[in-house]
């Protein structure tokens, strides 16, 4: 505060205190502070989910590659072995392998895996086409490596036998499948004669059943954990 002098009518001077004026203007901290724009909750959630959204297509692409790699490997091995045994062993006596544990004995099978349903070749061909279509439709939805391997084996096996039914005698969709693996005895005396495609179908099917029993779905869902979470809540 500084004194201010003024003269009244009587000539007497007096002093009065007045507030000191500051040379600096008052600062409004609310206005001077840098204002940070608010981010909408939806935008924040979207940005947080961005890495996961990018990761999903990558994982899906890897599982697709795994499925079709397994299918191509099974199909290729099945076709190769059939071509070799037909060229080298058809019409020949059975060949003993692994000390009699396995016999190479070439047969023509008009039925399904392990010589089942021999009178329904055309129906089995249509069923194989449906199975292949369903697996291809389901493939982009896969989120489980186990399911990718299992479905890949089934796809490769179904395509292997379907190739025989389409291209081998007696005609399209009625072709007889080449079987050549006989366990413990020739001619399917102990177990029906089968081929690599049959083995792929059976192994893939067993793997899928085991995954289902363990509560693991094709989309990566683990049902046991889901049920436990629901019970805890």
C-alpha beads as a LAMMPS data file, in Angstrom:
LAMMPS data file: protein, C-alpha beads

233 atoms
232 bonds

1 atom types
1 bond types

-500.0 500.0 xlo xhi
-500.0 500.0 ylo yhi
-500.0 500.0 zlo zhi

Masses

1 110.0

Atoms # bond

1 1 1 0.000 0.000 0.000
2 1 1 1.290 3.565 -0.723
3 1 1 -0.100 6.852 0.765
4 1 1 -2.042 9.179 -1.480
5 1 1 -2.092 12.908 -0.569
6 1 1 -4.986 15.197 -1.442
7 1 1 -6.011 18.642 -0.303
8 1 1 -9.481 19.419 1.008
9 1 1 -11.265 22.782 1.263
10 1 1 -9.557 23.605 4.569
11 1 1 -6.132 23.333 3.040
12 1 1 -5.199 20.470 5.200
13 1 1 -3.572 17.630 3.459
14 1 1 -4.251 14.094 4.471
15 1 1 -3.048 10.717 3.506
16 1 1 -5.064 7.700 2.598
17 1 1 -3.842 4.320 1.763
18 1 1 -4.772 2.885 -1.599
19 1 1 -4.140 -0.538 -2.923
20 1 1 -0.988 -0.870 -4.947
21 1 1 -1.714 -1.477 -8.520
22 1 1 0.271 -4.342 -9.940
23 1 1 1.974 -3.718 -13.204
24 1 1 1.233 -7.241 -14.252
25 1 1 -2.244 -8.262 -15.314
26 1 1 -3.852 -11.002 -13.230
27 1 1 -3.395 -14.470 -14.746
28 1 1 -6.379 -16.707 -15.197
29 1 1 -4.840 -20.095 -14.660
30 1 1 -7.921 -21.800 -15.969
31 1 1 -7.552 -20.083 -19.346
32 1 1 -3.758 -20.155 -19.461
33 1 1 -3.473 -23.857 -18.730
34 1 1 -3.226 -25.963 -21.824
35 1 1 -6.544 -27.551 -22.535
36 1 1 -6.325 -31.284 -23.414
37 1 1 -9.176 -32.379 -25.662
38 1 1 -11.259 -35.167 -24.227
39 1 1 -11.134 -38.471 -26.091
40 1 1 -14.507 -40.158 -26.471
41 1 1 -14.771 -43.472 -24.676
42 1 1 -15.637 -45.298 -27.887
43 1 1 -12.506 -43.918 -29.578
44 1 1 -10.329 -44.957 -26.645
45 1 1 -11.756 -48.450 -26.651
46 1 1 -11.312 -48.711 -30.399
47 1 1 -7.680 -47.601 -30.211
48 1 1 -7.088 -50.081 -27.398
49 1 1 -8.542 -52.906 -29.460
50 1 1 -6.552 -52.002 -32.556
51 1 1 -3.600 -54.353 -31.853
52 1 1 -5.992 -57.233 -31.195
53 1 1 -7.901 -56.442 -34.373
54 1 1 -4.674 -56.574 -36.361
55 1 1 -3.564 -59.787 -34.662
56 1 1 -6.768 -61.704 -35.445
57 1 1 -6.352 -61.726 -39.248
58 1 1 -2.704 -62.739 -38.853
59 1 1 -3.601 -65.669 -36.615
60 1 1 -6.429 -66.676 -38.932
61 1 1 -4.075 -66.606 -41.931
62 1 1 -1.532 -68.766 -40.090
63 1 1 -4.189 -71.325 -39.153
64 1 1 -5.474 -71.398 -42.734
65 1 1 -1.943 -72.029 -43.941
66 1 1 -1.523 -74.803 -41.351
67 1 1 -4.834 -76.466 -42.311
68 1 1 -4.131 -76.481 -46.037
69 1 1 -0.487 -77.483 -45.555
70 1 1 -1.590 -80.550 -43.588
71 1 1 -4.295 -81.306 -46.177
72 1 1 -1.891 -80.998 -49.109
73 1 1 0.700 -83.169 -47.347
74 1 1 -1.871 -85.884 -46.637
75 1 1 -3.309 -85.735 -50.149
76 1 1 0.121 -85.786 -51.766
77 1 1 1.313 -88.738 -49.701
78 1 1 -1.894 -90.658 -50.435
79 1 1 -1.688 -90.099 -54.199
80 1 1 2.029 -90.910 -54.311
81 1 1 1.707 -94.191 -52.404
82 1 1 -1.285 -95.299 -54.498
83 1 1 0.529 -94.602 -57.758
84 1 1 3.564 -96.569 -56.568
85 1 1 1.685 -99.623 -55.247
86 1 1 -0.566 -99.815 -58.311
87 1 1 2.435 -99.661 -60.609
88 1 1 4.625 -102.060 -58.622
89 1 1 2.432 -104.370 -56.532
90 1 1 -1.014 -104.733 -58.121
91 1 1 -1.520 -108.334 -59.178
92 1 1 1.476 -109.456 -57.107
93 1 1 1.478 -111.505 -53.870
94 1 1 1.249 -109.484 -50.635
95 1 1 4.526 -108.044 -49.389
96 1 1 5.364 -108.564 -45.724
97 1 1 6.655 -105.464 -43.914
98 1 1 7.948 -104.959 -40.357
99 1 1 8.168 -108.666 -39.613
100 1 1 4.536 -109.382 -40.414
101 1 1 3.102 -106.415 -38.542
102 1 1 1.991 -104.929 -41.862
103 1 1 1.332 -106.297 -45.344
104 1 1 1.197 -104.413 -48.639
105 1 1 -1.759 -105.975 -50.395
106 1 1 -3.396 -103.991 -53.216
107 1 1 -7.197 -104.140 -53.406
108 1 1 -9.863 -102.053 -55.147
109 1 1 -12.544 -100.838 -52.743
110 1 1 -15.907 -99.504 -54.032
111 1 1 -16.987 -98.524 -50.493
112 1 1 -15.967 -96.175 -47.737
113 1 1 -12.996 -96.268 -45.395
114 1 1 -12.046 -99.787 -44.278
115 1 1 -14.230 -101.301 -47.051
116 1 1 -17.528 -100.178 -45.521
117 1 1 -20.724 -99.481 -47.547
118 1 1 -19.387 -101.090 -50.711
119 1 1 -22.676 -100.689 -52.602
120 1 1 -22.989 -96.916 -52.117
121 1 1 -20.023 -95.572 -54.049
122 1 1 -21.851 -92.626 -55.659
123 1 1 -23.416 -91.603 -52.340
124 1 1 -20.044 -91.743 -50.632
125 1 1 -18.605 -89.558 -53.390
126 1 1 -21.295 -86.918 -52.827
127 1 1 -20.769 -87.137 -49.071
128 1 1 -17.023 -86.557 -49.541
129 1 1 -17.775 -83.461 -51.641
130 1 1 -20.047 -82.124 -48.887
131 1 1 -17.373 -82.765 -46.237
132 1 1 -14.766 -80.914 -48.284
133 1 1 -17.147 -77.971 -48.771
134 1 1 -17.993 -77.753 -45.066
135 1 1 -14.322 -77.777 -44.051
136 1 1 -13.460 -75.056 -46.569
137 1 1 -16.404 -72.970 -45.314
138 1 1 -15.335 -73.457 -41.700
139 1 1 -11.632 -72.814 -42.293
140 1 1 -11.672 -68.959 -42.069
141 1 1 -13.394 -69.177 -38.674
142 1 1 -10.682 -71.340 -37.105
143 1 1 -8.854 -70.015 -34.046
144 1 1 -7.462 -73.324 -32.769
145 1 1 -4.238 -74.932 -34.090
146 1 1 -5.440 -78.375 -32.967
147 1 1 -8.631 -78.022 -34.955
148 1 1 -6.648 -76.780 -37.951
149 1 1 -4.509 -79.934 -37.899
150 1 1 -7.510 -82.218 -37.360
151 1 1 -9.600 -80.665 -40.125
152 1 1 -6.556 -80.583 -42.398
153 1 1 -6.106 -84.338 -41.984
154 1 1 -9.796 -84.998 -42.655
155 1 1 -9.728 -82.697 -45.686
156 1 1 -6.621 -84.359 -47.134
157 1 1 -8.043 -87.845 -46.576
158 1 1 -11.443 -86.984 -48.039
159 1 1 -9.820 -85.447 -51.114
160 1 1 -7.499 -88.455 -51.519
161 1 1 -10.327 -90.973 -51.725
162 1 1 -12.472 -88.546 -53.744
163 1 1 -9.734 -88.389 -56.396
164 1 1 -9.967 -92.170 -56.755
165 1 1 -13.769 -92.115 -56.991
166 1 1 -13.700 -89.442 -59.687
167 1 1 -10.796 -90.609 -61.858
168 1 1 -10.504 -94.371 -61.413
169 1 1 -12.561 -97.132 -63.036
170 1 1 -15.374 -97.872 -63.510
171 1 1 -16.302 -94.171 -63.886
172 1 1 -16.783 -90.703 -62.345
173 1 1 -18.177 -90.781 -58.785
174 1 1 -18.162 -94.603 -58.957
175 1 1 -14.426 -95.226 -59.069
176 1 1 -12.959 -97.849 -56.767
177 1 1 -10.521 -96.624 -54.130
178 1 1 -7.053 -98.196 -53.961
179 1 1 -6.396 -99.827 -50.564
180 1 1 -3.097 -101.516 -49.800
181 1 1 -2.342 -101.569 -46.055
182 1 1 -3.297 -104.732 -44.160
183 1 1 -2.434 -105.231 -40.485
184 1 1 -1.036 -108.565 -39.139
185 1 1 -2.309 -110.610 -42.081
186 1 1 -2.867 -110.127 -45.836
187 1 1 -6.301 -109.628 -47.374
188 1 1 -7.762 -107.843 -44.370
189 1 1 -8.113 -111.054 -42.343
190 1 1 -7.510 -109.223 -39.026
191 1 1 -8.440 -105.628 -39.918
192 1 1 -9.956 -104.184 -43.127
193 1 1 -7.428 -103.113 -45.745
194 1 1 -6.984 -99.340 -45.825
195 1 1 -4.829 -96.568 -47.289
196 1 1 -3.147 -93.313 -46.259
197 1 1 -6.321 -91.283 -46.871
198 1 1 -8.280 -93.533 -44.499
199 1 1 -5.586 -93.092 -41.860
200 1 1 -5.711 -89.302 -42.225
201 1 1 -9.494 -89.279 -41.820
202 1 1 -9.390 -91.463 -38.721
203 1 1 -6.506 -89.608 -37.028
204 1 1 -8.046 -86.210 -37.817
205 1 1 -11.447 -87.326 -36.564
206 1 1 -10.015 -88.694 -33.322
207 1 1 -8.101 -85.444 -32.738
208 1 1 -11.262 -83.363 -33.255
209 1 1 -13.244 -85.580 -30.873
210 1 1 -10.530 -85.287 -28.212
211 1 1 -10.467 -81.492 -28.547
212 1 1 -14.243 -81.390 -28.219
213 1 1 -14.156 -83.572 -25.101
214 1 1 -11.555 -81.218 -23.638
215 1 1 -13.952 -78.312 -24.197
216 1 1 -11.897 -76.698 -26.953
217 1 1 -13.965 -75.397 -29.849
218 1 1 -12.829 -74.602 -33.396
219 1 1 -13.058 -70.841 -32.713
220 1 1 -10.627 -71.066 -29.789
221 1 1 -13.322 -71.057 -27.094
222 1 1 -12.517 -73.118 -24.015
223 1 1 -15.885 -74.085 -22.560
224 1 1 -14.603 -75.239 -19.169
225 1 1 -13.065 -71.855 -18.418
226 1 1 -16.240 -70.143 -19.552
227 1 1 -18.361 -72.266 -17.201
228 1 1 -15.955 -71.644 -14.303
229 1 1 -16.144 -67.890 -14.912
230 1 1 -19.946 -68.017 -14.945
231 1 1 -19.997 -69.980 -11.689
232 1 1 -17.623 -67.540 -10.005
233 1 1 -19.733 -64.580 -11.056

Bonds

1 1 1 2
2 1 2 3
3 1 3 4
4 1 4 5
5 1 5 6
6 1 6 7
7 1 7 8
8 1 8 9
9 1 9 10
10 1 10 11
11 1 11 12
12 1 12 13
13 1 13 14
14 1 14 15
15 1 15 16
16 1 16 17
17 1 17 18
18 1 18 19
19 1 19 20
20 1 20 21
21 1 21 22
22 1 22 23
23 1 23 24
24 1 24 25
25 1 25 26
26 1 26 27
27 1 27 28
28 1 28 29
29 1 29 30
30 1 30 31
31 1 31 32
32 1 32 33
33 1 33 34
34 1 34 35
35 1 35 36
36 1 36 37
37 1 37 38
38 1 38 39
39 1 39 40
40 1 40 41
41 1 41 42
42 1 42 43
43 1 43 44
44 1 44 45
45 1 45 46
46 1 46 47
47 1 47 48
48 1 48 49
49 1 49 50
50 1 50 51
51 1 51 52
52 1 52 53
53 1 53 54
54 1 54 55
55 1 55 56
56 1 56 57
57 1 57 58
58 1 58 59
59 1 59 60
60 1 60 61
61 1 61 62
62 1 62 63
63 1 63 64
64 1 64 65
65 1 65 66
66 1 66 67
67 1 67 68
68 1 68 69
69 1 69 70
70 1 70 71
71 1 71 72
72 1 72 73
73 1 73 74
74 1 74 75
75 1 75 76
76 1 76 77
77 1 77 78
78 1 78 79
79 1 79 80
80 1 80 81
81 1 81 82
82 1 82 83
83 1 83 84
84 1 84 85
85 1 85 86
86 1 86 87
87 1 87 88
88 1 88 89
89 1 89 90
90 1 90 91
91 1 91 92
92 1 92 93
93 1 93 94
94 1 94 95
95 1 95 96
96 1 96 97
97 1 97 98
98 1 98 99
99 1 99 100
100 1 100 101
101 1 101 102
102 1 102 103
103 1 103 104
104 1 104 105
105 1 105 106
106 1 106 107
107 1 107 108
108 1 108 109
109 1 109 110
110 1 110 111
111 1 111 112
112 1 112 113
113 1 113 114
114 1 114 115
115 1 115 116
116 1 116 117
117 1 117 118
118 1 118 119
119 1 119 120
120 1 120 121
121 1 121 122
122 1 122 123
123 1 123 124
124 1 124 125
125 1 125 126
126 1 126 127
127 1 127 128
128 1 128 129
129 1 129 130
130 1 130 131
131 1 131 132
132 1 132 133
133 1 133 134
134 1 134 135
135 1 135 136
136 1 136 137
137 1 137 138
138 1 138 139
139 1 139 140
140 1 140 141
141 1 141 142
142 1 142 143
143 1 143 144
144 1 144 145
145 1 145 146
146 1 146 147
147 1 147 148
148 1 148 149
149 1 149 150
150 1 150 151
151 1 151 152
152 1 152 153
153 1 153 154
154 1 154 155
155 1 155 156
156 1 156 157
157 1 157 158
158 1 158 159
159 1 159 160
160 1 160 161
161 1 161 162
162 1 162 163
163 1 163 164
164 1 164 165
165 1 165 166
166 1 166 167
167 1 167 168
168 1 168 169
169 1 169 170
170 1 170 171
171 1 171 172
172 1 172 173
173 1 173 174
174 1 174 175
175 1 175 176
176 1 176 177
177 1 177 178
178 1 178 179
179 1 179 180
180 1 180 181
181 1 181 182
182 1 182 183
183 1 183 184
184 1 184 185
185 1 185 186
186 1 186 187
187 1 187 188
188 1 188 189
189 1 189 190
190 1 190 191
191 1 191 192
192 1 192 193
193 1 193 194
194 1 194 195
195 1 195 196
196 1 196 197
197 1 197 198
198 1 198 199
199 1 199 200
200 1 200 201
201 1 201 202
202 1 202 203
203 1 203 204
204 1 204 205
205 1 205 206
206 1 206 207
207 1 207 208
208 1 208 209
209 1 209 210
210 1 210 211
211 1 211 212
212 1 212 213
213 1 213 214
214 1 214 215
215 1 215 216
216 1 216 217
217 1 217 218
218 1 218 219
219 1 219 220
220 1 220 221
221 1 221 222
222 1 222 223
223 1 223 224
224 1 224 225
225 1 225 226
226 1 226 227
227 1 227 228
228 1 228 229
229 1 229 230
230 1 230 231
231 1 231 232
232 1 232 233
